[in-house]
């Protein structure tokens, strides 16, 4: 998975499957703030929707796997993504525990 993806050669970047996973994870981790902003704007007050936590978990795990298993194997990146993964998992657990699996759509 560390070989260059030739079908992405047009980008001018050296892209591998691991980098694609890392890019997707970083994008997902960043876009969760857009989701939170939209939910808060609609509610007229600060809101953290459950999808925020799902995006946090998936984004963290993807970037964590990039830093752990790619040719990069960067311990700084591992540490940087390890703690948010556990925090997001715990927050998701608390959200499900507090609000249940099938909460009302308008609930925050």
Biopython code that builds the backbone (N, CA, C, O; Angstrom):
import numpy as np
from Bio.PDB.StructureBuilder import StructureBuilder

atoms = [
    (1, "UNK", "N", (0.811, -1.197, 0.000)),
    (1, "UNK", "CA", (0.000, 0.000, 0.000)),
    (1, "UNK", "C", (0.856, 1.264, 0.000)),
    (1, "UNK", "O", (0.325, 2.374, 0.035)),
    (2, "UNK", "N", (2.159, 1.104, -0.038)),
    (2, "UNK", "CA", (3.058, 2.251, -0.071)),
    (2, "UNK", "C", (3.525, 2.596, -1.486)),
    (2, "UNK", "O", (4.329, 3.509, -1.677)),
    (3, "UNK", "N", (3.010, 1.854, -2.479)),
    (3, "UNK", "CA", (3.397, 2.148, -3.859)),
    (3, "UNK", "C", (2.560, 3.311, -4.381)),
    (3, "UNK", "O", (1.399, 3.474, -4.007)),
    (4, "UNK", "N", (3.168, 4.117, -5.248)),
    (4, "UNK", "CA", (2.481, 5.275, -5.807)),
    (4, "UNK", "C", (1.281, 4.839, -6.644)),
    (4, "UNK", "O", (1.360, 3.875, -7.406)),
    (5, "UNK", "N", (0.175, 5.558, -6.493)),
    (5, "UNK", "CA", (-1.030, 5.301, -7.291)),
    (5, "UNK", "C", (-0.910, 6.087, -8.586)),
    (5, "UNK", "O", (-1.038, 7.312, -8.600)),
    (6, "UNK", "N", (-0.666, 5.375, -9.661)),
    (6, "UNK", "CA", (-0.413, 6.031, -10.944)),
    (6, "UNK", "C", (-1.647, 6.765, -11.480)),
    (6, "UNK", "O", (-1.507, 7.746, -12.210)),
    (7, "UNK", "N", (-2.839, 6.307, -11.130)),
    (7, "UNK", "CA", (-4.046, 6.974, -11.609)),
    (7, "UNK", "C", (-4.232, 8.349, -10.973)),
    (7, "UNK", "O", (-5.101, 9.113, -11.396)),
    (8, "UNK", "N", (-3.423, 8.673, -9.958)),
    (8, "UNK", "CA", (-3.440, 10.006, -9.361)),
    (8, "UNK", "C", (-2.185, 10.800, -9.712)),
    (8, "UNK", "O", (-1.899, 11.829, -9.101)),
    (9, "UNK", "N", (-1.444, 10.313, -10.697)),
    (9, "UNK", "CA", (-0.209, 10.965, -11.127)),
    (9, "UNK", "C", (-0.461, 12.379, -11.648)),
    (9, "UNK", "O", (0.410, 13.243, -11.547)),
    (10, "UNK", "N", (-1.642, 12.615, -12.200)),
    (10, "UNK", "CA", (-2.000, 13.926, -12.747)),
    (10, "UNK", "C", (-1.990, 15.022, -11.678)),
    (10, "UNK", "O", (-1.909, 16.205, -12.012)),
    (11, "UNK", "N", (-2.071, 14.646, -10.406)),
    (11, "UNK", "CA", (-2.082, 15.636, -9.326)),
    (11, "UNK", "C", (-0.700, 16.251, -9.102)),
    (11, "UNK", "O", (-0.579, 17.328, -8.519)),
    (12, "UNK", "N", (0.336, 15.559, -9.568)),
    (12, "UNK", "CA", (1.691, 16.021, -9.329)),
    (12, "UNK", "C", (2.209, 15.646, -7.950)),
    (12, "UNK", "O", (3.336, 15.985, -7.589)),
    (13, "UNK", "N", (1.376, 14.940, -7.174)),
    (13, "UNK", "CA", (1.758, 14.505, -5.838)),
    (13, "UNK", "C", (2.085, 13.024, -5.847)),
    (13, "UNK", "O", (1.562, 12.274, -6.671)),
    (14, "UNK", "N", (2.929, 12.608, -4.953)),
    (14, "UNK", "CA", (3.236, 11.189, -4.779)),
    (14, "UNK", "C", (2.178, 10.635, -3.818)),
    (14, "UNK", "O", (2.314, 10.764, -2.601)),
    (15, "UNK", "N", (1.121, 10.015, -4.371)),
    (15, "UNK", "CA", (0.005, 9.541, -3.564)),
    (15, "UNK", "C", (0.023, 8.014, -3.520)),
    (15, "UNK", "O", (0.095, 7.345, -4.551)),
    (16, "UNK", "N", (-0.043, 7.483, -2.298)),
    (16, "UNK", "CA", (-0.143, 6.037, -2.093)),
    (16, "UNK", "C", (-1.496, 5.746, -1.455)),
    (16, "UNK", "O", (-2.217, 6.673, -1.086)),
    (17, "UNK", "N", (-1.850, 4.460, -1.321)),
    (17, "UNK", "CA", (-3.097, 4.109, -0.638)),
    (17, "UNK", "C", (-3.085, 4.622, 0.793)),
    (17, "UNK", "O", (-4.101, 5.117, 1.281)),
    (18, "UNK", "N", (-1.943, 4.511, 1.474)),
    (18, "UNK", "CA", (-1.869, 5.000, 2.847)),
    (18, "UNK", "C", (-2.066, 6.502, 2.915)),
    (18, "UNK", "O", (-2.734, 7.002, 3.820)),
    (19, "UNK", "N", (-1.487, 7.229, 1.961)),
    (19, "UNK", "CA", (-1.687, 8.677, 1.938)),
    (19, "UNK", "C", (-3.143, 9.019, 1.660)),
    (19, "UNK", "O", (-3.684, 9.961, 2.239)),
    (20, "UNK", "N", (-3.772, 8.263, 0.783)),
    (20, "UNK", "CA", (-5.182, 8.481, 0.494)),
    (20, "UNK", "C", (-6.026, 8.265, 1.758)),
    (20, "UNK", "O", (-6.965, 9.017, 2.017)),
    (21, "UNK", "N", (-5.691, 7.251, 2.528)),
    (21, "UNK", "CA", (-6.369, 7.013, 3.812)),
    (21, "UNK", "C", (-6.102, 8.175, 4.763)),
    (21, "UNK", "O", (-7.018, 8.657, 5.430)),
    (22, "UNK", "N", (-4.860, 8.621, 4.826)),
    (22, "UNK", "CA", (-4.504, 9.750, 5.687)),
    (22, "UNK", "C", (-5.199, 11.039, 5.273)),
    (22, "UNK", "O", (-5.703, 11.772, 6.124)),
    (23, "UNK", "N", (-5.232, 11.324, 3.968)),
    (23, "UNK", "CA", (-5.933, 12.513, 3.469)),
    (23, "UNK", "C", (-7.413, 12.458, 3.821)),
    (23, "UNK", "O", (-7.985, 13.444, 4.286)),
    (24, "UNK", "N", (-8.024, 11.310, 3.599)),
    (24, "UNK", "CA", (-9.455, 11.156, 3.874)),
    (24, "UNK", "C", (-9.731, 11.329, 5.368)),
    (24, "UNK", "O", (-10.700, 11.986, 5.750)),
    (25, "UNK", "N", (-8.887, 10.744, 6.205)),
    (25, "UNK", "CA", (-9.051, 10.894, 7.647)),
    (25, "UNK", "C", (-8.902, 12.337, 8.087)),
    (25, "UNK", "O", (-9.686, 12.823, 8.903)),
    (26, "UNK", "N", (-7.908, 13.023, 7.558)),
    (26, "UNK", "CA", (-7.690, 14.428, 7.919)),
    (26, "UNK", "C", (-8.854, 15.294, 7.445)),
    (26, "UNK", "O", (-9.284, 16.204, 8.154)),
    (27, "UNK", "N", (-9.360, 15.013, 6.251)),
    (27, "UNK", "CA", (-10.508, 15.743, 5.721)),
    (27, "UNK", "C", (-11.742, 15.498, 6.592)),
    (27, "UNK", "O", (-12.460, 16.440, 6.931)),
    (28, "UNK", "N", (-11.987, 14.249, 6.952)),
    (28, "UNK", "CA", (-13.131, 13.923, 7.786)),
    (28, "UNK", "C", (-13.000, 14.574, 9.163)),
    (28, "UNK", "O", (-13.972, 15.112, 9.693)),
    (29, "UNK", "N", (-11.812, 14.525, 9.733)),
    (29, "UNK", "CA", (-11.576, 15.103, 11.049)),
    (29, "UNK", "C", (-11.799, 16.616, 11.005)),
    (29, "UNK", "O", (-12.323, 17.190, 11.959)),
    (30, "UNK", "N", (-11.409, 17.261, 9.914)),
    (30, "UNK", "CA", (-11.616, 18.702, 9.774)),
    (30, "UNK", "C", (-13.057, 19.080, 9.478)),
    (30, "UNK", "O", (-13.566, 20.064, 10.015)),
    (31, "UNK", "N", (-13.722, 18.299, 8.620)),
    (31, "UNK", "CA", (-15.100, 18.611, 8.235)),
    (31, "UNK", "C", (-16.103, 18.426, 9.366)),
    (31, "UNK", "O", (-17.229, 18.918, 9.284)),
    (32, "UNK", "N", (-15.703, 17.723, 10.418)),
    (32, "UNK", "CA", (-16.621, 17.553, 11.549)),
    (32, "UNK", "C", (-16.966, 18.904, 12.152)),
    (32, "UNK", "O", (-18.054, 19.075, 12.703)),
    (33, "UNK", "N", (-16.047, 19.872, 12.054)),
    (33, "UNK", "CA", (-16.323, 21.208, 12.574)),
    (33, "UNK", "C", (-17.362, 21.925, 11.720)),
    (33, "UNK", "O", (-18.141, 22.727, 12.235)),
    (34, "UNK", "N", (-17.380, 21.646, 10.433)),
    (34, "UNK", "CA", (-18.413, 22.215, 9.562)),
    (34, "UNK", "C", (-19.770, 21.651, 9.966)),
    (34, "UNK", "O", (-20.750, 22.391, 10.040)),
    (35, "UNK", "N", (-19.836, 20.354, 10.228)),
    (35, "UNK", "CA", (-21.068, 19.708, 10.671)),
    (35, "UNK", "C", (-21.538, 20.335, 11.985)),
    (35, "UNK", "O", (-22.721, 20.636, 12.145)),
    (36, "UNK", "N", (-20.615, 20.528, 12.917)),
    (36, "UNK", "CA", (-20.957, 21.129, 14.211)),
    (36, "UNK", "C", (-21.439, 22.564, 14.024)),
    (36, "UNK", "O", (-22.388, 22.982, 14.687)),
    (37, "UNK", "N", (-20.812, 23.316, 13.146)),
    (37, "UNK", "CA", (-21.210, 24.694, 12.871)),
    (37, "UNK", "C", (-22.632, 24.739, 12.316)),
    (37, "UNK", "O", (-23.448, 25.542, 12.768)),
    (38, "UNK", "N", (-22.929, 23.892, 11.351)),
    (38, "UNK", "CA", (-24.266, 23.865, 10.736)),
    (38, "UNK", "C", (-25.324, 23.487, 11.769)),
    (38, "UNK", "O", (-26.384, 24.111, 11.828)),
    (39, "UNK", "N", (-25.043, 22.467, 12.586)),
    (39, "UNK", "CA", (-25.998, 22.053, 13.620)),
    (39, "UNK", "C", (-26.234, 23.178, 14.621)),
    (39, "UNK", "O", (-27.372, 23.405, 15.033)),
    (40, "UNK", "N", (-25.185, 23.882, 15.017)),
    (40, "UNK", "CA", (-25.321, 24.979, 15.974)),
    (40, "UNK", "C", (-26.080, 26.152, 15.363)),
    (40, "UNK", "O", (-26.908, 26.776, 16.027)),
    (41, "UNK", "N", (-25.798, 26.447, 14.111)),
    (41, "UNK", "CA", (-26.497, 27.544, 13.421)),
    (41, "UNK", "C", (-27.981, 27.250, 13.340)),
    (41, "UNK", "O", (-28.804, 28.132, 13.586)),
    (42, "UNK", "N", (-28.333, 26.016, 12.997)),
    (42, "UNK", "CA", (-29.748, 25.640, 12.913)),
    (42, "UNK", "C", (-30.437, 25.706, 14.272)),
    (42, "UNK", "O", (-31.589, 26.131, 14.360)),
    (43, "UNK", "N", (-29.746, 25.290, 15.331)),
    (43, "UNK", "CA", (-30.330, 25.271, 16.675)),
    (43, "UNK", "C", (-30.297, 26.652, 17.338)),
    (43, "UNK", "O", (-31.046, 26.906, 18.281)),
    (44, "UNK", "N", (-29.438, 27.535, 16.852)),
    (44, "UNK", "CA", (-29.321, 28.855, 17.439)),
    (44, "UNK", "C", (-28.531, 28.860, 18.740)),
    (44, "UNK", "O", (-28.575, 29.832, 19.495)),
    (45, "UNK", "N", (-27.816, 27.788, 18.998)),
    (45, "UNK", "CA", (-26.968, 27.667, 20.191)),
    (45, "UNK", "C", (-25.945, 26.567, 19.935)),
    (45, "UNK", "O", (-26.101, 25.804, 18.982)),
    (46, "UNK", "N", (-24.909, 26.464, 20.753)),
    (46, "UNK", "CA", (-23.888, 25.437, 20.524)),
    (46, "UNK", "C", (-24.469, 24.021, 20.647)),
    (46, "UNK", "O", (-25.107, 23.680, 21.643)),
    (47, "UNK", "N", (-24.237, 23.219, 19.626)),
    (47, "UNK", "CA", (-24.733, 21.840, 19.579)),
    (47, "UNK", "C", (-23.627, 20.949, 19.026)),
    (47, "UNK", "O", (-22.920, 21.334, 18.095)),
    (48, "UNK", "N", (-23.482, 19.772, 19.596)),
    (48, "UNK", "CA", (-22.557, 18.780, 19.038)),
    (48, "UNK", "C", (-23.382, 17.562, 18.638)),
    (48, "UNK", "O", (-23.759, 16.755, 19.487)),
    (49, "UNK", "N", (-23.662, 17.432, 17.341)),
    (49, "UNK", "CA", (-24.466, 16.291, 16.899)),
    (49, "UNK", "C", (-23.660, 14.992, 16.968)),
    (49, "UNK", "O", (-22.430, 15.014, 16.947)),
    (50, "UNK", "N", (-24.356, 13.878, 17.048)),
    (50, "UNK", "CA", (-23.677, 12.586, 17.164)),
    (50, "UNK", "C", (-22.756, 12.319, 15.979)),
    (50, "UNK", "O", (-21.711, 11.690, 16.143)),
    (51, "UNK", "N", (-23.123, 12.783, 14.800)),
    (51, "UNK", "CA", (-22.266, 12.553, 13.628)),
    (51, "UNK", "C", (-20.885, 13.189, 13.825)),
    (51, "UNK", "O", (-19.901, 12.724, 13.250)),
    (52, "UNK", "N", (-20.812, 14.245, 14.631)),
    (52, "UNK", "CA", (-19.522, 14.857, 14.959)),
    (52, "UNK", "C", (-18.607, 13.813, 15.585)),
    (52, "UNK", "O", (-17.435, 13.716, 15.223)),
    (53, "UNK", "N", (-19.141, 13.028, 16.530)),
    (53, "UNK", "CA", (-18.326, 12.016, 17.206)),
    (53, "UNK", "C", (-17.973, 10.870, 16.276)),
    (53, "UNK", "O", (-16.859, 10.349, 16.329)),
    (54, "UNK", "N", (-18.918, 10.467, 15.417)),
    (54, "UNK", "CA", (-18.606, 9.419, 14.435)),
    (54, "UNK", "C", (-17.467, 9.872, 13.520)),
    (54, "UNK", "O", (-16.530, 9.119, 13.257)),
    (55, "UNK", "N", (-17.564, 11.120, 13.039)),
    (55, "UNK", "CA", (-16.519, 11.646, 12.163)),
    (55, "UNK", "C", (-15.192, 11.754, 12.907)),
    (55, "UNK", "O", (-14.133, 11.521, 12.326)),
    (56, "UNK", "N", (-15.246, 12.106, 14.188)),
    (56, "UNK", "CA", (-14.030, 12.192, 14.993)),
    (56, "UNK", "C", (-13.360, 10.830, 15.120)),
    (56, "UNK", "O", (-12.147, 10.705, 14.951)),
    (57, "UNK", "N", (-14.163, 9.811, 15.419)),
    (57, "UNK", "CA", (-13.620, 8.458, 15.585)),
    (57, "UNK", "C", (-13.024, 7.956, 14.279)),
    (57, "UNK", "O", (-11.881, 7.499, 14.250)),
    (58, "UNK", "N", (-13.788, 8.038, 13.204)),
    (58, "UNK", "CA", (-13.316, 7.513, 11.915)),
    (58, "UNK", "C", (-12.111, 8.311, 11.418)),
    (58, "UNK", "O", (-11.125, 7.725, 10.972)),
    (59, "UNK", "N", (-12.182, 9.636, 11.490)),
    (59, "UNK", "CA", (-11.062, 10.467, 11.051)),
    (59, "UNK", "C", (-9.795, 10.190, 11.848)),
    (59, "UNK", "O", (-8.708, 10.093, 11.279)),
    (60, "UNK", "N", (-9.936, 10.063, 13.168)),
    (60, "UNK", "CA", (-8.773, 9.771, 14.019)),
    (60, "UNK", "C", (-8.183, 8.408, 13.706)),
    (60, "UNK", "O", (-6.966, 8.259, 13.599)),
    (61, "UNK", "N", (-9.057, 7.408, 13.558)),
    (61, "UNK", "CA", (-8.565, 6.058, 13.268)),
    (61, "UNK", "C", (-7.867, 5.990, 11.911)),
    (61, "UNK", "O", (-6.865, 5.291, 11.758)),
    (62, "UNK", "N", (-8.398, 6.715, 10.932)),
    (62, "UNK", "CA", (-7.766, 6.715, 9.604)),
    (62, "UNK", "C", (-6.398, 7.377, 9.645)),
    (62, "UNK", "O", (-5.436, 6.844, 9.090)),
    (63, "UNK", "N", (-6.296, 8.540, 10.298)),
    (63, "UNK", "CA", (-4.992, 9.199, 10.360)),
    (63, "UNK", "C", (-4.041, 8.430, 11.282)),
    (63, "UNK", "O", (-2.835, 8.389, 11.035)),
    (64, "UNK", "N", (-4.575, 7.829, 12.330)),
    (64, "UNK", "CA", (-3.750, 6.997, 13.207)),
    (64, "UNK", "C", (-3.182, 5.811, 12.434)),
    (64, "UNK", "O", (-2.008, 5.476, 12.588)),
    (65, "UNK", "N", (-4.006, 5.175, 11.605)),
    (65, "UNK", "CA", (-3.512, 4.038, 10.815)),
    (65, "UNK", "C", (-2.474, 4.490, 9.792)),
    (65, "UNK", "O", (-1.509, 3.773, 9.526)),
    (66, "UNK", "N", (-2.672, 5.681, 9.217)),
    (66, "UNK", "CA", (-1.668, 6.216, 8.280)),
    (66, "UNK", "C", (-0.316, 6.372, 8.971)),
    (66, "UNK", "O", (0.705, 5.914, 8.459)),
    (67, "UNK", "N", (-0.314, 7.019, 10.132)),
    (67, "UNK", "CA", (0.948, 7.244, 10.833)),
    (67, "UNK", "C", (1.535, 5.963, 11.421)),
    (67, "UNK", "O", (2.741, 5.890, 11.655)),
    (68, "UNK", "N", (0.708, 4.964, 11.661)),
    (68, "UNK", "CA", (1.185, 3.704, 12.252)),
    (68, "UNK", "C", (1.692, 2.711, 11.219)),
    (68, "UNK", "O", (2.729, 2.078, 11.422)),
    (69, "UNK", "N", (0.971, 2.568, 10.112)),
    (69, "UNK", "CA", (1.236, 1.461, 9.192)),
    (69, "UNK", "C", (1.849, 1.849, 7.858)),
    (69, "UNK", "O", (2.337, 0.978, 7.138)),
    (70, "UNK", "N", (1.841, 3.114, 7.508)),
    (70, "UNK", "CA", (2.433, 3.508, 6.232)),
    (70, "UNK", "C", (3.951, 3.539, 6.359)),
    (70, "UNK", "O", (4.502, 3.289, 7.431)),
    (71, "UNK", "N", (4.605, 3.844, 5.270)),
    (71, "UNK", "CA", (6.061, 3.963, 5.293)),
    (71, "UNK", "C", (6.485, 5.117, 6.208)),
    (71, "UNK", "O", (7.626, 5.163, 6.669)),
    (72, "UNK", "N", (5.571, 6.035, 6.462)),
    (72, "UNK", "CA", (5.877, 7.189, 7.314)),
    (72, "UNK", "C", (6.209, 6.758, 8.740)),
    (72, "UNK", "O", (7.219, 7.191, 9.295)),
    (73, "UNK", "N", (5.381, 5.922, 9.333)),
    (73, "UNK", "CA", (5.551, 5.428, 10.710)),
    (73, "UNK", "C", (6.109, 6.518, 11.622)),
    (73, "UNK", "O", (7.222, 6.417, 12.138)),
    (74, "UNK", "N", (5.309, 7.552, 11.800)),
    (74, "UNK", "CA", (5.711, 8.734, 12.549)),
    (74, "UNK", "C", (5.108, 8.696, 13.952)),
    (74, "UNK", "O", (3.888, 8.754, 14.105)),
    (75, "UNK", "N", (5.957, 8.600, 14.975)),
    (75, "UNK", "CA", (5.475, 8.509, 16.353)),
    (75, "UNK", "C", (4.776, 9.789, 16.805)),
    (75, "UNK", "O", (3.879, 9.728, 17.646)),
    (76, "UNK", "N", (5.160, 10.937, 16.271)),
    (76, "UNK", "CA", (4.486, 12.190, 16.613)),
    (76, "UNK", "C", (3.048, 12.146, 16.104)),
    (76, "UNK", "O", (2.120, 12.527, 16.818)),
    (77, "UNK", "N", (2.867, 11.686, 14.886)),
    (77, "UNK", "CA", (1.522, 11.553, 14.324)),
    (77, "UNK", "C", (0.681, 10.540, 15.072)),
    (77, "UNK", "O", (-0.525, 10.726, 15.234)),
    (78, "UNK", "N", (1.313, 9.461, 15.530)),
    (78, "UNK", "CA", (0.593, 8.447, 16.313)),
    (78, "UNK", "C", (0.093, 9.082, 17.603)),
    (78, "UNK", "O", (-1.087, 8.960, 17.930)),
    (79, "UNK", "N", (0.963, 9.753, 18.336)),
    (79, "UNK", "CA", (0.562, 10.398, 19.592)),
    (79, "UNK", "C", (-0.488, 11.481, 19.354)),
    (79, "UNK", "O", (-1.422, 11.639, 20.140)),
    (80, "UNK", "N", (-0.324, 12.211, 18.274)),
    (80, "UNK", "CA", (-1.244, 13.292, 17.955)),
    (80, "UNK", "C", (-2.649, 12.763, 17.696)),
    (80, "UNK", "O", (-3.622, 13.475, 17.943)),
    (81, "UNK", "N", (-2.781, 11.540, 17.207)),
    (81, "UNK", "CA", (-4.091, 10.990, 16.868)),
    (81, "UNK", "C", (-4.595, 9.946, 17.850)),
    (81, "UNK", "O", (-5.773, 9.592, 17.820)),
    (82, "UNK", "N", (-3.743, 9.455, 18.703)),
    (82, "UNK", "CA", (-4.132, 8.427, 19.663)),
    (82, "UNK", "C", (-5.111, 8.977, 20.708)),
    (82, "UNK", "O", (-6.153, 8.371, 20.960)),
    (83, "UNK", "N", (-4.785, 10.097, 21.302)),
    (83, "UNK", "CA", (-5.634, 10.661, 22.345)),
    (83, "UNK", "C", (-6.995, 11.134, 21.819)),
    (83, "UNK", "O", (-8.007, 10.870, 22.468)),
    (84, "UNK", "N", (-7.062, 11.823, 20.668)),
    (84, "UNK", "CA", (-8.386, 12.184, 20.146)),
    (84, "UNK", "C", (-9.254, 10.962, 19.827)),
    (84, "UNK", "O", (-10.479, 11.029, 19.933)),
    (85, "UNK", "N", (-8.635, 9.862, 19.442)),
    (85, "UNK", "CA", (-9.408, 8.653, 19.159)),
    (85, "UNK", "C", (-10.111, 8.174, 20.420)),
    (85, "UNK", "O", (-11.312, 7.905, 20.397)),
    (86, "UNK", "N", (-9.374, 8.064, 21.516)),
    (86, "UNK", "CA", (-9.978, 7.610, 22.767)),
    (86, "UNK", "C", (-11.007, 8.602, 23.291)),
    (86, "UNK", "O", (-12.057, 8.201, 23.792)),
    (87, "UNK", "N", (-10.715, 9.888, 23.181)),
    (87, "UNK", "CA", (-11.653, 10.908, 23.636)),
    (87, "UNK", "C", (-12.944, 10.854, 22.833)),
    (87, "UNK", "O", (-14.034, 10.928, 23.400)),
    (88, "UNK", "N", (-12.825, 10.726, 21.516)),
    (88, "UNK", "CA", (-14.020, 10.659, 20.666)),
    (88, "UNK", "C", (-14.819, 9.390, 20.932)),
    (88, "UNK", "O", (-16.049, 9.425, 20.962)),
    (89, "UNK", "N", (-14.130, 8.271, 21.126)),
    (89, "UNK", "CA", (-14.837, 7.019, 21.445)),
    (89, "UNK", "C", (-15.590, 7.134, 22.759)),
    (89, "UNK", "O", (-16.732, 6.685, 22.859)),
    (90, "UNK", "N", (-14.970, 7.728, 23.762)),
    (90, "UNK", "CA", (-15.625, 7.889, 25.051)),
    (90, "UNK", "C", (-16.808, 8.861, 24.954)),
    (90, "UNK", "O", (-17.863, 8.617, 25.540)),
    (91, "UNK", "N", (-16.634, 9.947, 24.225)),
    (91, "UNK", "CA", (-17.721, 10.912, 24.046)),
    (91, "UNK", "C", (-18.882, 10.294, 23.285)),
    (91, "UNK", "O", (-20.042, 10.552, 23.605)),
    (92, "UNK", "N", (-18.583, 9.485, 22.285)),
    (92, "UNK", "CA", (-19.635, 8.781, 21.546)),
    (92, "UNK", "C", (-20.361, 7.812, 22.474)),
    (92, "UNK", "O", (-21.589, 7.728, 22.447)),
    (93, "UNK", "N", (-19.616, 7.089, 23.286)),
    (93, "UNK", "CA", (-20.213, 6.178, 24.270)),
    (93, "UNK", "C", (-21.164, 6.936, 25.199)),
    (93, "UNK", "O", (-22.291, 6.497, 25.430)),
    (94, "UNK", "N", (-20.708, 8.074, 25.729)),
    (94, "UNK", "CA", (-21.546, 8.868, 26.631)),
    (94, "UNK", "C", (-22.793, 9.394, 25.922)),
    (94, "UNK", "O", (-23.878, 9.410, 26.505)),
    (95, "UNK", "N", (-22.645, 9.822, 24.673)),
    (95, "UNK", "CA", (-23.777, 10.325, 23.907)),
    (95, "UNK", "C", (-24.826, 9.229, 23.715)),
    (95, "UNK", "O", (-26.021, 9.466, 23.891)),
    (96, "UNK", "N", (-24.373, 8.037, 23.354)),
    (96, "UNK", "CA", (-25.306, 6.919, 23.156)),
    (96, "UNK", "C", (-25.931, 6.506, 24.486)),
    (96, "UNK", "O", (-27.128, 6.226, 24.553)),
    (97, "UNK", "N", (-25.124, 6.469, 25.539)),
    (97, "UNK", "CA", (-25.620, 6.096, 26.862)),
    (97, "UNK", "C", (-26.665, 7.104, 27.350)),
    (97, "UNK", "O", (-27.700, 6.715, 27.891)),
    (98, "UNK", "N", (-26.398, 8.378, 27.161)),
    (98, "UNK", "CA", (-27.281, 9.432, 27.647)),
    (98, "UNK", "C", (-28.543, 9.579, 26.796)),
    (98, "UNK", "O", (-29.641, 9.737, 27.328)),
    (99, "UNK", "N", (-28.383, 9.525, 25.485)),
    (99, "UNK", "CA", (-29.496, 9.803, 24.572)),
    (99, "UNK", "C", (-30.089, 8.574, 23.902)),
    (99, "UNK", "O", (-31.142, 8.655, 23.269)),
    (100, "UNK", "N", (-29.407, 7.422, 24.040)),
    (100, "UNK", "CA", (-29.897, 6.205, 23.401)),
    (100, "UNK", "C", (-29.461, 6.115, 21.951)),
    (100, "UNK", "O", (-28.931, 7.075, 21.392)),
    (101, "UNK", "N", (-29.684, 4.969, 21.349)),
    (101, "UNK", "CA", (-29.279, 4.743, 19.957)),
    (101, "UNK", "C", (-30.134, 5.536, 18.981)),
    (101, "UNK", "O", (-29.622, 6.093, 18.009)),
    (102, "UNK", "N", (-31.430, 5.587, 19.239)),
    (102, "UNK", "CA", (-32.363, 6.193, 18.269)),
    (102, "UNK", "C", (-32.998, 7.427, 18.871)),
    (102, "UNK", "O", (-34.195, 7.441, 19.159)),
    (103, "UNK", "N", (-32.211, 8.444, 19.060)),
    (103, "UNK", "CA", (-32.739, 9.678, 19.613)),
    (103, "UNK", "C", (-33.515, 10.439, 18.546)),
    (103, "UNK", "O", (-33.356, 10.193, 17.351)),
    (104, "UNK", "N", (-34.355, 11.364, 18.993)),
    (104, "UNK", "CA", (-35.135, 12.180, 18.055)),
    (104, "UNK", "C", (-34.203, 13.023, 17.206)),
    (104, "UNK", "O", (-33.138, 13.440, 17.660)),
    (105, "UNK", "N", (-34.612, 13.272, 15.962)),
    (105, "UNK", "CA", (-33.793, 14.017, 15.021)),
    (105, "UNK", "C", (-33.473, 15.422, 15.531)),
    (105, "UNK", "O", (-32.359, 15.907, 15.333)),
    (106, "UNK", "N", (-34.417, 16.070, 16.173)),
    (106, "UNK", "CA", (-34.218, 17.438, 16.630)),
    (106, "UNK", "C", (-33.502, 17.540, 17.958)),
    (106, "UNK", "O", (-33.178, 18.646, 18.390)),
    (107, "UNK", "N", (-33.246, 16.438, 18.614)),
    (107, "UNK", "CA", (-32.579, 16.459, 19.909)),
    (107, "UNK", "C", (-31.096, 16.742, 19.728)),
    (107, "UNK", "O", (-30.526, 16.371, 18.702)),
    (108, "UNK", "N", (-30.467, 17.379, 20.682)),
    (108, "UNK", "CA", (-29.041, 17.727, 20.556)),
    (108, "UNK", "C", (-28.256, 17.171, 21.684)),
    (108, "UNK", "O", (-27.042, 17.362, 21.745)),
]
sb = StructureBuilder()
sb.init_structure("model")
sb.init_model(0)
sb.init_chain("A")
sb.init_seg("    ")
for serial, (resi, resn, name, xyz) in enumerate(atoms, 1):
    if name == "N":
        sb.init_residue(resn, " ", resi, " ")
    sb.init_atom(name, np.array(xyz, "f"), 0.0, 1.0, " ", f" {name:<3s}", serial, name[0])
structure = sb.get_structure()
